[in-house]
Amino acid sequence: MAKLFIKQAEQYAAGRPTYPAKLFEYIASKTPNHDLVWDVGTGTGQAAHSLTAHYTTVIATDTSPKQLDFATKHPNIHYRHTPPTMSIAEVEQTVAPQGSVDLVTIAQALHWFDLPSFYKNVRWVLKKPHGIIAAWCYTLPEVNSAIDAVLRRIYTTNFGPYWEAPRRFIDEEYKTIEFPFESIDEEGTITAFAAEKEMKFEDYLTYLRSWSSYQTAKGLGVELLSNEVIEELKKGWKEDGDMENDIKVAKFPIHLKIGKVGNNN
């Protein structure tokens, strides 16, 4: 996973949306204690920073040191670089002792993980039986009907061939991803939240350029955001009467999976 985000780490930090406070309030309401959280695949720390409002200490890990270079600093966040997979001994040394973590969070990253290995570590590190794991993804931004229609089309036709296979789990809104934990909500996958980001048109393009598929194509000499595509997107952006440099609010639907470790994991 890390190699996909080396080149666009700065764009990733600048382009990604802010998760809503209500998402973290909801997740925090499910953990009896609020001492320690492990934010895995933290990237540039968007989720980690929000978690500090609810938990005393946040251990935020990522396999990409370049991403961590652009992470939001906070006295209660401890950023740590880790290998793609870790043994139990490495988890204890890098993250926390057995049964000491109240919550494990994974924002927009679970689909990249070696899930059997990762879930073994989650079961080991969470407090039993009430330790919580919460993983979420967000899908394509919604700005207005015109540009949204263009983006949905080029997402498939232009970007589609350059996505890594695990991206399909996001397209499927995490409904099909392996998640062997006790359900605490009947819905299974919850879509009751949305991330938002204020954007000018250039910010919108920065977000698209932060996609791993864009960087993969670029490395092969293919420019997915050609002048023609940009002009089409620009036309859609201005469909509702605003100018190109006006600020719009892009909404990213969030799909949350949340479960309890229980006693039998």
CORHUTA-V486730 format. One record per residue. PSI is psi as a letter, one per 20 degrees, with the letter a starting at -180 (NA if undefined). NEAR is the number of other ideal C-beta (glycine too) atoms within 10 Angstrom. Layout:
psi=PSI near=NEAR
psi=PSI near=NEAR
This chain:
psi=g near=17
psi=h near=17
psi=h near=12
psi=i near=15
psi=j near=22
psi=g near=12
psi=h near=18
psi=k near=21
psi=g near=20
psi=g near=15
psi=h near=20
psi=g near=24
psi=h near=18
psi=h near=15
psi=i near=19
psi=q near=20
psi=r near=21
psi=p near=14
psi=q near=23
psi=q near=15
psi=h near=12
psi=h near=11
psi=g near=21
psi=h near=21
psi=g near=12
psi=g near=17
psi=g near=22
psi=h near=19
psi=i near=9
psi=i near=16
psi=p near=21
psi=h near=9
psi=q near=13
psi=l near=15
psi=g near=13
psi=p near=19
psi=q near=29
psi=o near=30
psi=o near=27
psi=p near=24
psi=l near=25
psi=h near=29
psi=d near=23
psi=j near=25
psi=j near=25
psi=g near=21
psi=g near=27
psi=g near=28
psi=g near=21
psi=h near=23
psi=h near=28
psi=i near=19
psi=i near=12
psi=i near=18
psi=q near=24
psi=g near=12
psi=p near=17
psi=o near=25
psi=o near=22
psi=o near=27
psi=q near=21
psi=q near=25
psi=i near=20
psi=o near=22
psi=h near=12
psi=g near=17
psi=g near=24
psi=h near=19
psi=h near=12
psi=j near=16
psi=q near=20
psi=p near=16
psi=q near=8
psi=q near=15
psi=h near=6
psi=j near=13
psi=p near=20
psi=o near=14
psi=p near=22
psi=p near=14
psi=p near=13
psi=q near=17
psi=r near=11
psi=h near=12
psi=q near=14
psi=q near=18
psi=r near=12
psi=g near=12
psi=h near=8
psi=h near=13
psi=g near=21
psi=h near=16
psi=h near=12
psi=h near=16
psi=f near=22
psi=r near=18
psi=r near=12
psi=p near=14
psi=k near=13
psi=i near=15
psi=p near=28
psi=h near=23
psi=p near=26
psi=p near=25
psi=q near=27
psi=o near=23
psi=o near=27
psi=k near=21
psi=i near=20
psi=h near=24
psi=i near=22
psi=i near=21
psi=q near=21
psi=n near=11
psi=g near=16
psi=g near=10
psi=g near=13
psi=g near=20
psi=h near=19
psi=g near=17
psi=h near=20
psi=g near=24
psi=h near=20
psi=h near=18
psi=h near=23
psi=q near=27
psi=p near=19
psi=q near=14
psi=i near=12
psi=j near=17
psi=q near=25
psi=q near=25
psi=p near=28
psi=p near=25
psi=p near=25
psi=q near=26
psi=r near=25
psi=q near=21
psi=a near=17
psi=q near=14
psi=q near=23
psi=o near=16
psi=f near=21
psi=r near=16
psi=h near=10
psi=g near=16
psi=h near=24
psi=h near=16
psi=g near=12
psi=g near=17
psi=g near=21
psi=h near=11
psi=g near=11
psi=h near=17
psi=h near=17
psi=g near=12
psi=g near=10
psi=g near=20
psi=h near=20
psi=g near=12
psi=i near=12
psi=j near=19
psi=q near=18
psi=q near=13
psi=h near=7
psi=i near=14
psi=h near=18
psi=h near=12
psi=h near=18
psi=g near=18
psi=h near=16
psi=j near=15
psi=k near=19
psi=j near=23
psi=h near=12
psi=j near=11
psi=q near=20
psi=p near=10
psi=m near=18
psi=m near=12
psi=q near=22
psi=p near=15
psi=p near=12
psi=j near=12
psi=p near=14
psi=h near=6
psi=h near=11
psi=f near=13
psi=p near=18
psi=p near=18
psi=m near=15
psi=j near=13
psi=q near=19
psi=p near=19
psi=q near=21
psi=q near=15
psi=p near=17
psi=p near=11
psi=q near=21
psi=r near=15
psi=g near=22
psi=h near=10
psi=h near=15
psi=g near=21
psi=h near=19
psi=g near=18
psi=g near=21
psi=h near=22
psi=i near=18
psi=i near=20
psi=q near=22
psi=h near=20
psi=h near=19
psi=g near=22
psi=h near=21
psi=g near=19
psi=g near=19
psi=h near=16
psi=h near=10
psi=j near=8
psi=j near=6
psi=p near=13
psi=o near=11
psi=h near=20
psi=m near=17
psi=r near=11
psi=h near=8
psi=g near=8
psi=g near=16
psi=g near=13
psi=h near=10
psi=g near=17
psi=g near=21
psi=g near=16
psi=g near=13
psi=h near=19
psi=h near=24
psi=j near=16
psi=h near=16
psi=j near=13
psi=i near=7
psi=q near=13
psi=r near=9
psi=h near=11
psi=j near=9
psi=q near=13
psi=p near=10
psi=q near=19
psi=o near=12
psi=p near=21
psi=p near=15
psi=o near=21
psi=p near=16
psi=p near=23
psi=o near=21
psi=p near=23
psi=p near=23
psi=p near=23
psi=r near=21
psi=q near=19
psi=h near=24
psi=a near=14
psi=i near=9
psi=j near=8
psi=NA near=19
